[in-house]
Amino acid sequence: MSSLAGTTTLLRLAWRRDRWVVSACVVALVATAYGSMAATRDLYPTDAAAAAGAAAMTDNASLTAMYGPLPALTTAGVGVLKTVMFGSLFSAFLAFAIVRRHTRTEEEEGRLELLAAGAVGRRAATASAVLLASLAVVATALLSALSLVATGVGVSGSLALGVVVVVAGLVMTGVTAVAVQLTSTTRGAGGIAVGVLGLAYVVRALADTSTGAVRQLAWLSFLGWAEKVSPFGENRFWLVLPALAATAALLLAADRLLQRRDLGAGLWAPRPGPATAHPRLASPRGLAWRLQRGSLLGWSVGYAVLGLVVGGVARSVDQIAQDPAVEDMLRRMSGGQGTLLDVFLGTELRFLAVGAGAYGVATALRLRSEESSGRAEALLATPVRRAQWLASHGVLAVAGSAWLMVVAGVTVGLSASAAGDVGVVQVVAAAVATVPAVLVCVGLALLLFGLVPHWSAAAWGALALFVMLGELGAILRLPQSVLGLSPFDHLGSLPGGDANVTGLLGLGVAAVATAAVGVLAFRRRDLA
Amino acid sequence: MAPVIEAAGLVKKFGSTTALDGLDLTVHEGEVHGFLGPNGSGKSTTIRILLGLLRADGGHVTLLGADPWRDAAELHRRLAYVPGDVVLWPNLTGGEVIDLLGRLRGGVDPGRRAQLLEAFELDPSKKCRSYSKGNRQKVALVAALSSDVPLLVLDEPTSGLDPLMEKVFQDELAQARVRGRTALLSSHILSEVERAADRVSIVRAGRIVDSGTLADLRHLTRSSVVATLSDPVTPGEAAQWPGVHSARHDHGQLALSVETSSVGHVLQRLGALGIETLTCQPPTLEELFLSQYADRPVDGGSSTDAAQEQVPA
């Protein structure tokens, strides 16, 4: 039996399982590429207008750190700037998710054992995962390029954006293929692969904002290669060659590792843990903290970094928005009062609040996965009360998401106030004022969990709806009664303006009421 | 003295399927009570009602004198539960889970814990994700057996254990009984129940079809008598003897199925014919069990259909 036997069957299985998710991701990136180019062409009909409008961007270190250098001072160059970095990261994440899901996840869950006992070669699972990821990456690249051509910009620049997507996606395919060989856990493999991606991002961000020889460090990062393709600027198509070489080398390394290890094992043996529990692991609250502390730590670090970046961008926001059109857009987006800086900070804090809402929903819905896996049963057969168990994760969701907004407020405030235009206290207050809206998301998740456990995941749908109402509601000219469905619509205009006190009180009441109904309903229902 | 578990006419429906259809169950203090039935007959549903995880749609149930739904948390101080399919937190070690569950029940006796870990040959420093099914089962068993509670609720506790570990479990269960604990032992492994249980309830399609001591139940059925005789009789002739249900030739031996109350009488007849070899066996639980499922179809359906109608709970 060839070691690749069964690869096409597994590829078909993987596609059968992932076709909707992968298709939706590909469409989302293509739509983003098209949308931002089309919007830029509306904003800057001529290259001269783009050059004038974007002049400030070229000098702004924070923007360069986030998105990389502007490829060209033209409409197309401005229109593609964000897509280059966003598309690179998106393509990399897509490749990572596909490869890990069909290799290490399958192995850890024991499903691959069932398949591997059939006429399936040793390399088949990895090969099929790599193939599916590569196909998804190439499809994304081709469709993104086509969508840019459709906006009427140059063909070679459009194709160069495709190369950007290919470079980031293929190298990440290789990185993930190696990572999944190293540890025996899905989570560990994810940590390694995403860690490499993060390192690549930070290296190129540091290099891009430096001068002299350090700038050349970007060449060490595959995200650096992706941005140096420079669509509509240099159009360096040849950068696909080092990417292909690196991918091939990584895949060969993954294959060598695969040939050495047992099914289900990693290269590194799992370490034993403590034979007895820490004294704090003695209550549902202790367990919830133990299960979720890693995630809260990760989110906290992420929020601190994001906060510093946002604050840094804010320092030069006055320069960015010298264009009245941009200023007008920002004001309309936020309905903000106060200085333009206040409006910008208010908008960014609202984005961060939605993120904190996502953290709160994920943390609260851990209740559901504990229940459906059967682990809740083990706890609820001990003298733990239902409400006490629900509170163990619920309180963490509430306190954790509020904590994240404090982290965001402090880091944004410190970083922005370095320029002296804005006070730390005001920014922290504005961040904390979003917490009631965040808690409504948590309350909604608890309500669904208590009343209709099988539909708990609808909390994600509600959050997505809130985001859509906030982002597109004004453009779609929806009436205020519909926009008001989103809790994030009632926050007032901090910093700089007035807090919507009645709105915030209302949100607080809604959060408490939904959570309370969730608790009551959970106490009365069967464990499902 | 009031029974430890008393259920009368329990009804539980999941949508249109009826999992429990008027189930009665009585477990007395200090006994190991075998709870027997095939997959999907309602054993786990009953246990989850006893634990207050599900609410009965009808009927009456008390556990240690209290209502398991209303007083769940108080009752759980006085019982320990081992599920049949143990799911653990993958990133915690077995030792951590044992300590956590023990502490939630009010404390762990370190000496007892160490003794059980050694008896079950379980390494408590391994992460739960790396445990096999049998080892996960051991984690739940050690956690339950190391807590000092008057009632053990065991739902197929030995699934996934090897025969050596099953023996360890049997010994621990026997010790628990000596200490006066009560145990409800749900199982479909008949030999396990036969060895450990004082009384047995057999459940079928959500109802108890038979309940009593093994001796009671055996009394209703037949023993198997196999003999080689110096003066053979035809099976047809032997079948006419009082108390003999059936007779046949088996490799030159006479094999009889005899009412338990008539065994003495039949042996006298065989003695008169010159016994060369003789084996006499009381009915095994397996035979009792099969007779319950083979002889009495429920509500016109065959027993396999009845089993399939049930939701796996």
Interface residues (C-beta under 8 A of the other chain):
Chain A: E108 S184 T185 R187 P270 P272 G273 P274 A275 T276 A277 H278 L281 A282 S283 P284 G286 L287 R290 L291 S373 G374 R375 E377 A378 L379 L380 A381 T382 P383 V384 R385 R386 R524 D526 L527
Chain B: R48 L51 G52 L53 L54 R55 A72 A73 E74 H76 R77 L79 Y81 P83 D85 V86 V87 L88 W89 P90 N91 L92 T93 G95 E96 V97 I98 D99 L100 L101 R103 L104 R105 G106 D123 P124 S125 K126 K127 R129 S130 A140 V153
